[in-house]
Amino acid sequence: MSSPQTNSGVHTRFVALKMCLNVIEHGRSLSQVLPEGLAQFEDRRERAFVQNLVLGTLRWQFRLMAIRDLLLKKKLKAKDEDVNQLILIGLFQLLYSETANHAAVSETVNVSAKLKKPWAKGLVNGLLRNFMREQESICAAVDLKPAQKYAHPQWFFKAMREAYPDNWQSVLEANNQIAPLTLRNNALQQTRAQLLDILTRAEVAASAHPHCSQGIVLTQSCDISQLPTYHEGGFSVQDAAAQQAAFLLQPRAGERILDACAAPGGKTSHLLESAQGDLDLLALEKEPERLDRLAENLHRLNLQCDYRVGDAGQPQAWWDGRQFDKILLDAPCSATGIIRRHPDIKWHRIPEDIDELVEIQQHILDALWPTLKPGGQMLYATCSVLPQENSEQMRAFLARTADAKLLPLNVTWGWPGSQIGRQILPGQDGMDGFYYCLLHKQNS
Ligand SMILES: C[S@@+](CC[C@H](N)C(=O)[O-])C[C@H]1O[C@@H](n2cnc3c(N)ncnc32)[C@H](O)[C@@H]1O
C-alpha cells in the first residue's frame, strides 16, 4: 500500500504510532484501539494506509525488534517506547510496504518532531538509513533464528514446533498473512447462490467456500455494512472454520440447546438459522456488554432466542434443572488460532495465560456436563492451536468422565493429528485455526 499523496503523511504515521503504543505500552487490545484510531480519518485511502501500518508493525514486531537490536548501539530506555515504536514503524515500511523508501524515511523522521525529544530525529534517521544500506546482511543474521524470522515470541515458536513438527512453518507463515473476509449466508432469507448473485450484481467479487454450505469468501476487504442485504440480515461475517460448529452439532427443530459462551452470537445465530429458528436455545454469556452485541446481532438477523448473562462454570446460578439435548461450549481460549486477524495476541499472550485458561476450560466442562441429557451431545470448540487447550484437554476430560464418549468427526477438513477431535491449522483451506471435538453422553 503506497503512502497517501496529501500532506497527511506525518499525521497518518503519528496516529499509527499512538495506536501501536496503546497496544504495546498500555496493553490495550487491537480490536478496541483500531476502530477508535481509524475513526479519525474520513478518507478511505488514509484509513487503509493507517490500518496496514498498525497491523503490519504489530504483525512483524518480533522480527523488527531483532533488526532494531542489530542497528542500535545503546538500548532505548523504557520511557522512550514512543521512539522505539516509531523505529519499528519505519522498518516495517522499508521491508513490507509499497511506500517508496525515501518517503517512508522522511515522513517517519518528521513524526519524531512531534515526540518533543530533539535527539530522536537523528537517531531514527540514521538507523533507517543504515538499515537501507545493510538490509541484506542484517535480515540474513536475524533470520537465522526461526522465532525472529517468522516474527513470533520464542515460547510460541517452540510450542508450534513441538505440536506440529511437520507443519510449524506453515502455521507461523499463515499467522503473518492478511485473513480473508468470509460471510455466512443467512439461509432463512435466501440461498447462497442467490446471495452470490446479488453480490455479483453489486460488483463484489466473491466465491463459495468449499467446506461450508453457506460460506462466501470475498476477494477484497470492504465495508460490509455497505454490502447489499446487510441491514436486512442477509448475512453475517464469520470465518469458514467457525461455520463448522453448527454443521457438526446439527441442531434439529424443537431441540433444547445451550450455547454456553455465546457472545457476540456468531454461532448462536448460525444454530438458529440451521434449524429454521425453531430451537429452544439458551445463549449464555458472562460479559453483559458482549451480550448486548449478541442481542444486536440477533435483532439484525431477525432471530429470537432466550439469552442471559451467566457464568457457564456456575450452572446453579442460571440453570432451571431441565437438561439440554445439545451443548455448544465455544470455550474462552488463547485465541492463538486467529493471530492473523489479531496480531496483538503475539504480544499479549504469555505462557502463564495458557495454564490459567486450561483450568477455566476444565472447570466449565465439568460444571456443564451434568446439564446435558444422557444420549445428548456436547461440541467443544476453541480458536486455539495449542494441544493443552484442545486434544489434551479432551483426553483428560474423557479419562475422568465415565459417561463421556468421543464421537468421530466425518469431515474432509482439518488435521486429524492426535485422533481426538479435529484441529484446523491457520490458513488450511483459507480458514482460521480452530479445534472441534464432539462428545456423546452415554445412558447410565
Ligand atoms: C470464543 S468467544 C465466543 C464466540 C461466540 N461463540 C461466537 O461464535 O460468536 C468466548 C466467549 O465466552 C465468554 N465467556 C468467558 N468465560 C465465560 C463463562 N465462564 N461463562 C460464560 N461465558 C464466558 C467470553 O466473554 C466470550 O464472549
The ligand as an SDF file (V2000), in Angstrom:
LIG
                    3D

 27 29  0  0  0  0  0  0  0  0999 V2000
  -14.7640  -17.5990   21.9090 C   0  0  0  0  0  0  0  0  0  0  0  0
  -15.8140  -16.3740   22.4920 S   0  0  0  0  0  0  0  0  0  0  0  0
  -17.3690  -16.9490   21.9170 C   0  0  0  0  0  0  0  0  0  0  0  0
  -17.6820  -16.6100   20.4920 C   0  0  0  0  0  0  0  0  0  0  0  0
  -19.1220  -16.9540   20.1520 C   0  0  0  0  0  0  0  0  0  0  0  0
  -19.4350  -18.3390   20.4580 N   0  0  0  0  0  0  0  0  0  0  0  0
  -19.4340  -16.6830   18.6970 C   0  0  0  0  0  0  0  0  0  0  0  0
  -19.4100  -17.6040   17.8820 O   0  0  0  0  0  0  0  0  0  0  0  0
  -19.7070  -15.5230   18.3650 O   0  0  0  0  0  0  0  0  0  0  0  0
  -15.9350  -16.8060   24.1780 C   0  0  0  0  0  0  0  0  0  0  0  0
  -16.9870  -16.0160   24.9210 C   0  0  0  0  0  0  0  0  0  0  0  0
  -17.1550  -16.6370   26.1840 O   0  0  0  0  0  0  0  0  0  0  0  0
  -17.3680  -15.6490   27.1570 C   0  0  0  0  0  0  0  0  0  0  0  0
  -17.0480  -16.2860   28.4530 N   0  0  0  0  0  0  0  0  0  0  0  0
  -15.8410  -16.4410   29.0330 C   0  0  0  0  0  0  0  0  0  0  0  0
  -15.9490  -17.1280   30.1760 N   0  0  0  0  0  0  0  0  0  0  0  0
  -17.2580  -17.4480   30.3160 C   0  0  0  0  0  0  0  0  0  0  0  0
  -18.0100  -18.1360   31.2920 C   0  0  0  0  0  0  0  0  0  0  0  0
  -17.4180  -18.6600   32.3680 N   0  0  0  0  0  0  0  0  0  0  0  0
  -19.3380  -18.2490   31.1180 N   0  0  0  0  0  0  0  0  0  0  0  0
  -19.9520  -17.7220   30.0330 C   0  0  0  0  0  0  0  0  0  0  0  0
  -19.2960  -17.0330   29.0810 N   0  0  0  0  0  0  0  0  0  0  0  0
  -17.9660  -16.8990   29.2100 C   0  0  0  0  0  0  0  0  0  0  0  0
  -16.4590  -14.5300   26.7260 C   0  0  0  0  0  0  0  0  0  0  0  0
  -16.8490  -13.3060   27.2950 O   0  0  0  0  0  0  0  0  0  0  0  0
  -16.6220  -14.5770   25.2170 C   0  0  0  0  0  0  0  0  0  0  0  0
  -17.6710  -13.7420   24.8230 O   0  0  0  0  0  0  0  0  0  0  0  0
  1  2  1  0
  2  3  1  0
  2 10  1  0
  3  4  1  0
  4  5  1  0
  5  6  1  0
  5  7  1  0
  7  8  2  0
  7  9  1  0
 10 11  1  0
 11 12  1  0
 11 26  1  0
 12 13  1  0
 13 14  1  0
 13 24  1  0
 14 15  1  0
 14 23  1  0
 15 16  2  0
 16 17  1  0
 17 18  1  0
 17 23  2  0
 18 19  1  0
 18 20  2  0
 20 21  1  0
 21 22  2  0
 22 23  1  0
 24 25  1  0
 24 26  1  0
 26 27  1  0
M  CHG  2   2   1   9  -1
M  END
$$$$
